[in-house]
Amino acid sequence: MTAASPSFLIRRLTRGQLLAIDVLLASVAAGFGWYAAIESPAATQAGWAEPGWASALIGLALGLPVAFRRLWPAVMTIAVLVVASFAVGSGAIPSYAGVAPITALGLILYTVGVELPRRRSIPVVLVSVLVLVGSFAATSKPFELVVVGWMAAACWATGRTVRERRAHAASRAEQATALAVEQERLRLARELHDIVAHSMSMIAVKAAVADHVGDDRPEEMRAALRVIGTTSRQTLGEIRRALALVRAEATLTPAPTLADLPGLVDGARSTGITVDLEMSVEEGLPSDVALSAYRVVQEALTNVVKHSGATTCRVAVVGHPGEVSIEVIDAGAGAGSLLPVGVGSAGPVAREGPPKSPVRDRRGLLSGGGGPVGQGLIGMRERVAQFGGKFEAGPTPDGGWKVTATLRYAP
């Protein structure tokens, strides 16, 4: 769908367009002024019949300032006021043809309203209205003088309106940019956390295995080191991909999707945990939904490896029309006494009592026996909330831990 073009009042034209408009308006103002100057005075008004060259000069003097109004708005206002006052006061332009000098002045007052700040433009428009009304005072009725002043002030007010609307549009654009930057910062923070936390957990576990069996089982130690090397290279590639997106460079590797879950599960199995994977998702899932679902499973498995002490784990990813459901359950013994954590209808993290020990605090939910909610769980909640879904994490009756999430999208 094509985005609607901005209003003419707030759209900024190119320099060439502005130049063409100014030349056109200056020509119109000059021709209009010349035509008014060649008019004969009314029968009831004293005046003089100037030669043709003088009429042309008056028209030119009214039109030229219009061409330069964007460069020196205040100076051009004074120039038109001088010409208009002379032409109307002397009768060179009859009062009934006074719309010509009013038009030239109005064009410049519009620019004064657009270009100058309020504290400078208000004195300019007040002086302009007073001088213009004074020029017509000798030959016009009071009502006509009110109309003359109102026309000049209306041109300035229109310029002020355009200036304020442009400022408002610029402010909204800045706010939208700041919000987009903040959202991108949070997205990158979640991506890097999920990438690094999962990979470092795998590396830490395999490094401990390698250290433990290094003397007695060198083959097992070398296998652990190979896992460490592979995981390190994969992590480096994912970090490069995330940073390349920030720098607007080409993606080095494609973003992971649910099709990469078997490889993720194999990595968790390499730490000694038996992981059962059940996946039933239709093809054509939106890429952002697929990536978020992958990251939720990744973070949940990372927490199983880091905190649970479990030997078995079950991962289920099931697709339904318009949503994807995720469930990760382990049979670990480190649930502590935490209540479930939710998004939407579920409440904040709560505790029935002090944890058994800082070591048994699950999934980074608490730190040091009562710290803040961990970044991993915050990241999962934020990912789910982006899609208007529901997220819960908490202990199971048998002492394990269960993470459930639902991501919704337009089918």
N, C-alpha and C positions, 0 to 999 in steps of 0.2 A: 504494500500500500504506500503510495507516495505521500510524503509529509507535506502538510499544508504550508504554503509560503507565508512569511511573516507579513504583518500589516504594513501598508505603505507608510504609515506614520512612524513606524519604528525601524523599517528597513533602511539600511545605509547604502546609498548609491555609490557607484564607482566614481573616480575623479573625472573621467571622460563624460559620464552622464551628467554630473553636476555642472561641468563647464558648458555642455550643450544647453542645459536648462537655463543657466544664467545668461548666456548669449541670447537665447530666445526671449526670455523675459525682459532683458534690457532693450531688445529691439521693439518689443510690444510697448514697453513703457515710453520709449522715445517717440514712436509713431503716434501713440495715444496723446502724449504731451504736445506734439506738433499740431495734431488735429484740433486739440482744444485751444491752442494759441491762435490759430487762424480764424477761430470763431469770432464773430462781431459781438461787442458788449450788448447786453439787454437794453431795451429802450429806457428802462428806469434806472440804469446803472451807468455811471460815468466811466469812460475807458478811453483807450487810445488804439488806433489801428497801426500796429507795428509792421515794418516791412517783412517780406517773406523770409529773408535770411534770419531775421530776429526770431520769428516763430520756429524756424528749424533749429536755431541755437538753443531756444528754451526747451524744445523737445529733447535735444541731445543732452542738455544739462540735467534733465530729469532721468534719462535712461542710463547714462554712464555709471552713476553710483550703484545702480542695480547690478551691473556686471561685476563690481568689486566689493559687493556687500559681505561676502564671506571672509575677505581678507581684513577689512577694517569696518566692522559693523557700526560702531559709534561714530567714526569720522564720516562715513557715507550718509549716516542719518543727518548729521549737521549740514552736509552739502545739499541734500535734497530739501531740508527745511529752509535753507537760505534761498534756493531757487523757487520753491513753492511760495514762500512768503512774498518774494518780489513779484512773481508772476500774478498771484491772486490779488495782492495789495495794490499793484499798479493797474490792474484791469487788463493786463496782457492776456490772462486767462480769465474769462468771465466766471462768475460764481456758479452759474448753472452748469458749467463744464468743469467744475472743481474736482470731479471724480478722477480726473487724470493725475493731478499731483497727489491726491489721496492714495491712488493705486501705487504709484512709485514709492511713496513713503511707507505704505503698508507692507510692500514686499521686503523692504529693508528692516522694518520693525519685526517682521516675522523672523528674520535671521538674527536680530538682536535677542529675541526670546529663545531661539534655539542655541545660539553660540555663547552668549554671555551669562555669567552667574547672576542670580537674583539681585544681589546687592548692587551690581553695576547696571543691569538692564532696567530695573524699576525707575531710577532717576532719568534714564534716557527716554523711556516711554512717557513719563510724566511731562518732561520738558517738551517733547514732540507734540503731545496733545494740546498743551497750553499754547504753544507757538502757532500750531495749525488752526486752532479755534480762533486765536487772535487775528490771524490773517483773513478769516472769513467774517469776522465780527461786524465789519462796516457795511457789508452788503447782504448779510444773511439774517434770517429770523432765528429766534432762540431755539426753536425745535430743530432747525437745520444745523445749528451749531452742535446740538447734542448728538445728532446723527454723525456729523463729521468726527467728533471726538470718539464716539463709540466705534466707528469703523477702524480708526487707527489703533485704538486699544484692543479691538478684537483680533487684529492681525498679530499683535504682540502676544496676546493670550494663546492663540493657536500655536505659535512658536514655543511658548512655555510648556504647553501640553505635550508637544512632540518631544521636547527635551526630557520631561519627566517620565514619559513612557519609555524612552530609550534607556534612561537610567534604571528604571524598574526592570526592563528586559535584561539589561546587563547584570543587574544584581541577581536576578533569578538564574541566569546562566552561570554566574560564579558559584552560587549555592549548589546548583546541579553538578557542576564540575567537582566541587569539594566533596559532595556526597559520593560521587562516582569514584573519586580517589580513595576515600575512606573504605568504601565497599571493596575496591580492588585490593587495598592493603590487608583487609581482614581475610579476603579470599586467599591471597598469597600466604598469609600467616597460617591459615588452616592447611593449605597444600603442603607447605614446608614442614609443618608439625607432623602431619600424617606420614609424609615420606620419611623424614628423619627418625621419628619415634619408632616406626615399624622396623626399619632397616637396622637401626642401632640395637634394638632389642634382639633381633636375630643374630647380629654380630656378637653382642655381649654373651648370649647363651652359647654360641658355638666356640667363642674364645675360652669360656670357662670349661667347656668339654675338652677342648684341645689341651688346655693346661692340666686338666685332671688325668687325662689318659696318655699324655705325651711320652712318659717313660715306659709304660707297660704295653700300650697299643699304638704304635706309631702310625699304622695305616688309618686307624680311626681319627687320629690327630690330623693327618694330612687331608682326610675327607672333610673335617671341620674347617680346616684352613681354606679348602677350595670353596666351600659354601660362603665363607667370609669374603673371599675375593670376588665371587660372583655377585653377592649381595651388594658389596661396595660399588662395583661397576654399575649395576642397575640403579642404585641410589644416585650416583653421580649423574647418570643420564637423565633421571627424572628431575633432579634439581636444575640441571641445565635447561631442560624444557620449560620449567616454571619461570626461570629467570629470563629466558628468551621471550616469553610472552610479555613480560613486563617491559622489555626493551623493544617490543614490536618487531622482533626478528622472526625468522622462519622457525617453526617448531622442529627441534632436533629429533624427537621421538613422539609418536602419537600418544595422546592422553589415554590412560588405562580405562577399560570398560569392563562390563560384567563378563565378557569373554575371557578376561585375564584372571578371573577368580581362581580357576584351577591352579595356576602358577603360584598365586598368593597362598593358597591352602597348602601346596607342596612345601613352600618355605616354612610354614608353621609346623608341618609334619617333620621337617628336618631337625627340629629341636627336640623331638621325642614325643610330641603330643599326637594322639590319634584324633584326626579331624575328619568328620563325615560332612560331605557337601551335598546339599540338595538344591538344585537350581532349575527353575521353570519360569523362564521369562520370554515373552514374545519378541520377535525381531522388530527393529524400527524404533527402539526406545530412544527418546531424546538424549543427545550426547551429554548435556549437563546433568540430567537425572542419572544416567549410567555412571558418570564419574563420581557423583556424590554417593551413590549406592556402593560403589567400589570402595570409596574412602571410609564409609561407615563400617563396612566389613573389615577393612584393613586395620582401623583403629581398635575395633573390638577384639580382633585376633592378637593385636599387639598387647592389649591389656591381659588377655589370657596368658600369653607367654611371660609377661613381666610380673604379674601379680597373683595369678590364681594358684599355681602349684598343681594344676589339674593335669590329668593324664588323658582325658578325653574331652572332645568338644564337638558340638554340632552346629553347622551353618546352614541356614535355609533362606533362600532368596526366591520369592514367588511373585510373579507378575499378574496383575489383575487389570481390567480395563480402567485406565486412568491412574493407576498407582502401582507401586512396588513395595512389597512387604519384606522386611529383613528380620531375621531372628538368629542370635548367636547365644548358645547356652553351653556352659562348661560345668564340670563336676568338681570344681576346685573347692578348697576349704578356707578361703580367705575372705569370705563375705563380710566379716565383721558384724556390725549392728546397724548398717546403713539402711534407710528406707529407700524405696524406688524414687527415681528422679524422672520428671516428665517435662514435656513441652506442650503447651496449650492448656488442657484441663488439669494436668498433673502439677503438683506444687513444687517448691524448691527443695534442695537437698535438706534432709533433716536427720537427726540421730536420736535413737531412743536412750542412749547413754554413752559414756565414753567408750571409744574403741578398745578392743582387747590389747592392742599394741600398735604403734605406728607401722610396723611391718605388715600387719594384717589389714590395713586400710586398703580397700579394693580400688583398682582402676585409676589411681591418682585422684579419686574423689576428694580425699582429704590428705593433708600433708602435716607431718609432725604431730599427729594426734588432734587435729582440729583446725587445720589451715583452710585455705580457700578451695573452691571447686577446681579440679584439675583442668588443664588446657585441652586434653584429649576429649573429655566429656563435653566441654563447652563447644569444641569444634563440631562434634557430632550433632549436638542440639542445634547449632546454627545452620548446619547443612540441611537438616530436616526442616527447620523452620522456614528456610528459603522456599520450600515447595508446599507450605501450608500443611505439613504432615504432623505426625505424632511420634514422640520419642520417649522411651522409658528404659531405665536401667536399675537393677536392684537384685538382691539376693533371692535365691530360690529356697523352698522349704528344706531341700536335702543338703544345703550348705554350699551350693554352687552359685553361679551368677548368670543373669539373663539380660541380654540387651535386645530390645525390639524397636523397630523404626518403620514408619510408613511414609513414603515420598509420593506426593500426588502431582499429577500433571494433566494437561489437556490432551486427551487421546486423539 
